[in-house]
């Protein structure tokens, strides 16, 4: 009896170690393995040493034999962890951060089902109580992936506009929060759609222009630097033709913020209020809100000027 008890205890200790070995920690490696084994990827974003929901999910479900047996023929498992008490190697921490940004992960745990190209099809966020609750969204995501692949295979047997429109339907069926990960499908559509019958070519071009502009703003404009240095750079970009409206709006909002922060008299506040008129040209549907904003600033001019004066007085003098 003692020998039997010892064997049971030993098995209990060994099982988690085997479970841990099943889980990879590199998403790129997982995608390669998924390609070789014709599987999907299940990626779990976790906070292993501080998030109770992450710990419970992993301890009570994701490392248990029932889950591992279920996942074995479907998924390559990968855990992307964000511990706080344990420091990851710098290279791993950077990769993990990049992957979390790629899939817009903002809470833990988050579990997403991907294909071997990294396109996302579903999953869940937060703690779930048991295996059945975990299995349901994963099954749905896995079906979504299989159905999407089958639909693409059918579309690829077609040609011309029929093929393009079917591919568009497949792309539009992807939940919006996952569409950014379906780059291969979008590229296929935009390369085929020379006449832009889907509207995706022009939409993609606008989005790429906006991304490039946001990156440029981030590189060239530092809101922490003096307004005298920053505002001319903003005005120079605003003067450029064919500026994306979303980018123009962001620049005008930043300009308004900086001008109000630097205002030292009523005349400077009035000049800042002129920027609201420029914002109104970009977003006329916000007329009521913008007029209310202008009124609020005008009604609180004295407090704003006093606040600016106090803040500037507290700033260290430049040598």
Secondary structure, DSSP 8 states (H G I E B T S, - for coil): -HHHHHHHHHHHHHHHHHHHHH-BS-HHHHHHHHHHHT-EEEEEEE-TTT-HHHHHHIIIIITSHHHHHHHHTTEEEEEEE--SSS---HHHHHHHHHHHHHTT--SSSEEEEE-TT--EEEEEES--SSHHHHHHHHHHHHHHHHHHHHHHHHHTT--HHHHHHHHHHHHHHS-GGGGGG-HHHHHHHHHH-TT-SSSHHHHHHHHHHHHHHHHHHHHH--TTS-HHHHHHHHHHHHTSTT--HHHHHHHHHHHHHHHHHH--SHHHHHHHHHHHHHHHHH-GGGHHHHHHHHHHHHHTHHHHHHHHHHHHHHS----
